[in-house]
């Protein structure tokens, strides 16, 4: 614009005396537009950093309580818990988009510990258990691969150029759904729809540009998530069948929600019907099915809208729902809870009740020392919501559980604790800290379960310290690896050798401390520091830790629990827990 205003041969030329004034106007206009975009980006970014529950509620989701007895909700919870256990992750929050008859699902969050899984009501009603499990595994794969964080950042960045069109869509949607008393004209709704239409047209270019960017980024990650789901369930055919049901459904997968456009790239399949195929945020369903099931012939049979009641599939689904309803009405509470393999049914029931799950987690965090343990037990029993009879039963049952089963029980209990209000979760973590820390000391077992609980339930527990100097990071890594070497090797020579191997892998010089300096409190402080590392460096650190514990060819329980805790708190996958006894 400045070039055309200063060139005397163009229509926009305003003379030599006005060039400076016009330049200032153009600069001010550009800065104003950039400022508005940045404000919109920062607003959306800090809003979405609060966790996946924000997105789920903006899309009309309702949280499913862990002790729900609705047959379809119970089925969904069981499926989510099973996939979480297979993925070695705490059970995320579960939401249902109750007013969406289409088949779809999404995962949302910024970190693993604040992610949620949400499915539409149509998915619950039209998919069988195996297909629903495959869809849920697909969403877990997005969480494991870090796609949820990428999606949040991309949503915030694109919001800066799409918020005008999004505001218009919200006004139109609100006007269309405005409730009007009988006998009154919808003048206010009509004016809102008109303003919304103007904003939508004004922001059309930004909306299309945002769709194109989402399409370029997200398509290949859907193939990766499909492969991850097949790895978790060992059944790629089930995921292919779920995609086939969507492809043959008369409703397709379109969402009826005003925020669907903004979050369309989060969903299992296209949440909208783009006017151009290259603007689609997901690969074609036929290609995804072919990749999962090469034997598929590519033939789609369109089903009528009333197929849920007129076809054999619909009859089977109706019979299944009726059977589930009868089970919910007549069986005992404990029989409706997920059957955790090798875990007492009473413990499984307690792990699904948000109130009981609080003191159950406290019992999992008990010290190994008998005197400290008795002090902790007295504090737990004194809590107002603890039933003495249930408490005695739980204590006896926990005594016979191995470490692997205890970790599994903790993962399920965390899912129940996430159903509590935020202030109740904060109160629980405060009480848990008071119980776990006895006389200012921690033991390794209590520290591991405490750190896993805090990491899963804290609103923001990483990246809050800021940039740290290299020397402090190196000292923290040195303390972590010294602790692993100390807890897992018999003599000082083996400990020093294992530490040197990890030091070479990190290319970071380290000094050997010895057993006396490897207290759990140092380990706790070191973990709080290495949480601030970039994700790629966290991965390298965990690999060095694995090298340290396996240096002598044996992996004992203390090493495995410590490494599993570190990996979970740093959001890094680790298969070491699969070797834990019991």
N, C-alpha and C positions, 0 to 999 in steps of 0.2 A: 504493500500500500504506500509506503514511503517513497518507493521508486516511482510509482505512477504519479504521485503528488508533486514530485520535483522535476519530472520530465515535461518540458513545454509542449511536446508533440502528442500528449495524451489528453483524454477528456477530463481526467481527474486533476489536472494541473491547477494549482491555486495561487501561483505567483511566488516569486522569491521571498517576499516578506513574510509569507505565512508558513513557510516550511518548518520553522522551528516550533511554532505553535502546533501544527499538525503532527509533527514528530512526537511531541509531548503527549498529545491525545492518544496516538496509537500505542505508545509505550504504557500509558496509564490503563488503556483498555486491555492490553495483553497481560499486564500484572494483575488486574482485577479478575480476569478470567482464570488465570493460573491460581490465584489465591482461593477463589471459589472452589476450584477442582481439588486443591490440596486440603481445604477444610472438609469437603465431603469425604475425601479418602481417609483422613485421620479420624473423622467421626465414625465411619463404618468400621475401620480397623480396630479401634479401641472398643467398640460395641461388640464385635465378633470375638475378640480375644477373651471375653468372659466365659466362653465355652460353647459347646454344641447345642446346649439347651436353648440358647438365644435364637438360633436359626430354627430349631424344631418348633418353638412357640410362635415365631413369626409366620411359619407355614401352617399354623393351625393344629399343631400336634398336641396330644394329651399324654402325659407321662403314665406309663403302666406301673402300678405298684407291685412290688415283689411278692406280696401275699394276695394278689388278685385271684379270684375264683371264676372269673369269666373264662369259659372254655377256650375261646380263641386267644385271649390274652395269656392264659396259662400255657397254651401251646407255643406261643411266640417266646415267652420267657424261658421255657425249657430249651428251645432251639438256640436262643442267644447264649444261654449258660453253657450248653454243650460246645458250641463253637469257641467261646471264650476259653474254656478249659483246654480245648485242642490247640488254640493259639497261644496258650500260656499268658493270658492277659486277664486283668480284673474285668468283671462283668460291667459293661458300660450302661448308662441310662438308656431306657427303652421307651420309645414314643410311638403312638399310632395316630396317623392322619385320618380321623374318624369320618370326615365328610368327603373323602376321596374314593369314588368307586373304581378308579383305574388301578392297575397293577404297577406298583413302583416302590422304591425304597431309597434311602440315602444314609450316609454317615457324615457327621459334622463335628467339628471341634478344632482346637488349636494344638493341643497336646493329646497324647494317648489317654491321660488320666481325666480329661474333661470332654472326651468324645462321647457321642450318643449314636444309637442306631434307631432309625425311624422307618416304619413301613406304612403303606396305605391300607385302609380297610378292605379295599378290593383285593390286595395281595393275600390278606388273611383268609378271605372268603373263597378265593378262586384257585389258590395254589395248595397242593397237598404238602404233607410234612417234609418230604425229601426236597421238593422244589423250594419251599420256604427256607429250609436250611441252607441250600445252595446260594440263594439270594443274600441271606444274612452273611454267609462266608465271604461273598463278594465284597460286601461293605466292610467286613473286618479286614480284608486284604487292603482296602484303601487306607485304613487306619495304620496297619503295619508298615505300609510303604511310605507313609508320610504325606499321602495325597490330601488328607484333610487340612493340613497346615498350608499346603500349596493352594488349595481351593479358597481358604479364608483370605490369604494375601491377594489372590487374584480377584476375588469378589470386592475387596476394599479398593483395589486400584481401579477396577473397571467402574465402580460406583461413581467415581469422579466424572466420567463422561456419559454415564447412563442415568444419573439420578433425576434429570429433568423428565426423560421419558418414563422412568419408574414412577415419579410423582403423578404424571398424567394417568398412567395405568391404575394407580391406587385410587385416584379420584373417580375414574370411570367405574371401577369395580365397586367402590363405595356407593356411587349413585345408583347402580343397577341393583344393589342389594339393600338399599335404604328401605326401611319399613315405613309405610304410609298409613295413617288412619283412613278408614273408609270415608269416601265423600270428599277427600281433599286432593288437590292437584299437587303433583310433585315438582313445584317450581324450584325449590332449593336443590333437589336432586338433579333437575334438568340443567340448572346453571353450573352445578359441579361437574356434570358430564361434559358440558361445553368447554369449560376451562380445562378439564382433563384431556379432551380431544386436541385442544390447541397445544398443550404441553407435550402430548404424545407426538404430534406432528413436528413440533419444534425440536424434540430430542430424538427423532427417528434415526438420524445419521449416527449419533453416538451409540444408540441401541444396536444398530446393525454392525458397527465396528466392534462393539463388545462381544456380540455373538460370534463374529469371525475369529476374534482372539481366543475365545473359549473353545471353539472348534479346533483350532490349531494346537492348543495345549492338551486338551483332554482326551482326544480320541485314542491315542496309543496307550494311555494309562488305563483305559477300560479293558483293553486286551490283557494288560498285565494283571489287573484285578481279577479277570476271569480265570487266568492261569493260577493266581493265588488261591482262589476259591476251590478250584479243582485239587490243589495241593492239600488244603485243609480238610476237605470232605472225602477225598479219594473217589469222587463220583462226578466227573465232568458231564456225564449224560444227564444228571438231574438238573444242572444249570442250563444245559441246552434245552431241556424240556420246559423249564420256566420261561426261557426266552421265546420258545415256540408258542406257549400259551399267550404271551403278550402279543406276538405277531398275529395270532389268529383271533384275538379278542376284538369284538366290535367297538369297544370303547378305547382301544389302543392303550396308551399310557399317559394321555393328556391330563394335566392337573387343572382343577378349577380353583385357583388361588391367585390373589393379586401379586404375591411375592414370588410366584413360580418362575417368572422370567429372570429375576436377579440370581436365583439359586439353581437354575436349570442344569448347570454342569455338575451338580452334586449327586444327581439321581442315578439310579441303576440303569435306566434307559431314558430316552428323550422325554422330558416332561412337557415339551411343547411341540407343535407341528410347524417347523420352519417353512417359510415360503420358498426357500432355495435349499436343496439337499446339502450343499457345501457349507451352509450355516449350522447344520446339525452338530450338537455337542458330543454325539455318540456315533460310533460306527454303525452301519446298517445291521439290523438284527440278523439278517440272513448270513452275513459274513461272520458274525459272532457265533451263531449256531454251527456253521460249517467248521469253524476252528475247533470247537469243542466236540463235535460229532461228525467226523468226516464221512460217515456212512449215510448222512441225511440226504434225501433225494431232492431237497429244495422246494417241495410242494407245500403250499399253504392252503388250508381249507377254512374259509370264512365261516364263523359261527354266528347264528342269529343272536340278537340282543337278549332274547329270553332263553338262551341256551342253558342257563343255570337251573331252570326248572323243567325243561323239556327234553334234555338229552340225558344219556346214561351218566355222563360226567356230573351233570347237575344233580341227578338223583343220588349219586354216591356222595357228593359233597353235603347234600341235605341230610342224608342218613348219618354221615360222620359228625356233623354239627349236633344232631339230635342225640347221638350216642355220647358225645362229649358233655352235653348238657346234663344228661342223666348221671354221668360219672360225677360231675361237680355237685350234684344235689345229694347223692346218696353215700359217697365214700367219705371216710374220715379225713380230717385236715392233713394229717401227715402223708396220706396216700396221694394227695394232690400235689405234693412237692416233688421236685426233681429227684430222681433216684441217683444219688452220687455213689458211684461204685466203690465199695469197701468202706463206706461211711455210714454210721448209725442213722436210722431214719429220724430220730429225735434231733440229732445235730443238724440234719438237712432242713428240718422244719424251723429250728431256731435261726438258721442262716438266712431264711427267707422272710423273717419277721423283722421289720426295721428296728423295733424297740429291743427285742431280744438279741438281735445281731450286735448291738452295741457292747453288751457285757460278754458276748461270745468272743468278739475280737479282743477284748481285754484279757480274757482267759488264754487266748492264743499267744499273748504277749507276756506271759508269766516268766519269771526268772527260773533258772535251774537250781539255784541255791535254795535250800529248804526254808531257812529262816526268812529270807527276803520274799519267798513265795507265799509264806503264811501271812506276812504283812500285806501283800498285794491282795490276797483272797479276802481278808477282812475288809479292805477298802471297797472291793467290788460288791460284796454281800450287803454293805451298808447303803448302796445306791437304792433309791426309792422304787425303781422299776424292775428290780431283780426278784424273781420267784425262787424261794429257797429250794423247793422240790426240783424244779427244772435245773437249778444250779448244781445240785448234787449229782443228778443224772449226767449232766454235761461234763462235769469234772471226771467222772468215772469213764465216760466214753472217750474223752480226749486223751486219757492216760494210755490207751491202747493204739493210738494213731501214730503212724510214721510221719516224717517231715513232709513228704510229697502230698499226703492226704490233708495235712494241716494247711498247706499252701493252697490246695484246691478249695478247701472250706473257706479260707480267707477271701479268695477271689469271688466266691458266691456271696459271702456276707457283705463285701464292699458294694455289690450291686444293690443289696437291700438298703444299706446306709445312704446310698445316693438318692433314695426316695424321701429322705428326711429333708425338711427345709434347711436353707443355708445356715441360719443361725444355730439350728440344732446340730448340724455337722461340726460347726466351729466349737460349740460347747463340748461335743463328744471328744474332739481332738485335744482340747484342753484337759479334760478328765483323764484321757488316755496317757498324756504326757506325765501327769501327776502320779499315775499308778505305775508306769513303766520305770521312771527314774526313782530308785530307792536309795536314799542316802547319797545322792549325787553320782551313783554308779549305774552302769548298764552291763548286761552280759550279751554275748553275740546273738543268741536265739531271740531274746526280747528286742534287741536293736533291729534285727532283720524284719520282724513282723511289724514293729512300730514304724519303721521307715516306709515299708510298703503301704501301710494304711495312710500315713500322712501324705505320701506322694499321690495316692489315688484320690484323696478327698480334698486336698488343698486347692484353693481357687487359683493361686499363682505361686508356684514354688520353683521356678527355674528362670534363669536370665534376669534376676532382680538385683544382683549384686553389682552388675556393670562390668566394665573392662578391668581385668586384673593383670598385674604385671607377671612376666614370664617366670620370675623366681618363685612367686607364691604358688602358681600353678604347678611348677616342678616339684615343690615341697609336698603339695597335696597328692600328686601322683606317687611320689616316693613313699608317703605314709600308707596309701592304699595297697601298693604292691608289697611293702614290708609286712602289712597285716596278713595278706593272703599267703605270703611265704611262711610267716610264723604260725598261722592256724593250720597249715597243711603239711608241714614237714617235720620230721622227728628231731634232727640235730641241726646245729648252726651251720655246718658245712653245706647241707642240702638246701637250707634256707637261703644262704648267700648265693649258691649256684643258680637257684630258681630266680632270685632277684636279678642277677646279672643277665640271665637270658631275656627277661622282660625288659631290662634296661637297654639291651642291644636292639630289641624290636622297636622300642620307642625312640631310639637314638638320643637318649637322655641320660646323662650320668647320675647315678644314685648311690647313696651310701647305705650300708647295712646297719639296721638299728639293733636287732636282737629282740628276744621275746619280751623283755622287761618294758620296752617302750611301745609295744603294739597294743595299747589299750583300745577298747571299743570307742571311747570318747574321741580319740584322735581320728579314728575311722569315720565317725559321724561328722566331725568338722571338715575333714578332707572331702567327703562326699558333697557337702554344701558348696564347696569351691569348684569342684570339677563339673558341677551341674551347669556352670556358666560357659563351658566350652562349646564351640560349634559342633553340630551333629556329626560331621565327618571325623573330627578328632575324638569324639566320644566312642565312635566305632573302633578306632585304632586302639584306644585305651582298653576297651573290653577285650579285644583280641590279645593284647599284651597280658591282661589278667588271666585269660584262658591258657596262654602259654606258660604262665607262672605256676598255675595249680596243676597242670598236667606234666610238668617237667620231670617228676619222679615216676611217671607211669601210673600213678594212683590218684584218685579223686575222693577225698573223704567228705563226710557230711558238712563239716564246718566250711570247707572250701566251696562246696556247691551252693550252700545257702548264701554265703557272702557274695559270690559271683552273681547269683540270680538276683539278689537284692540290688547290687550295683547296676546290673543290666536293666532291670525294670525301672529304677529311678532315673536312669539316663536315657530311657526310651530306646533301648537297643535290644534286638532279638538275641536270645541265648537259649540253646537247647540243653544246657547243663542240668536243668531240673529234672529232665527225663531219666537221669541216672540215680535219682534219690531213692533210697529204700522206703517202702511202705507208703 
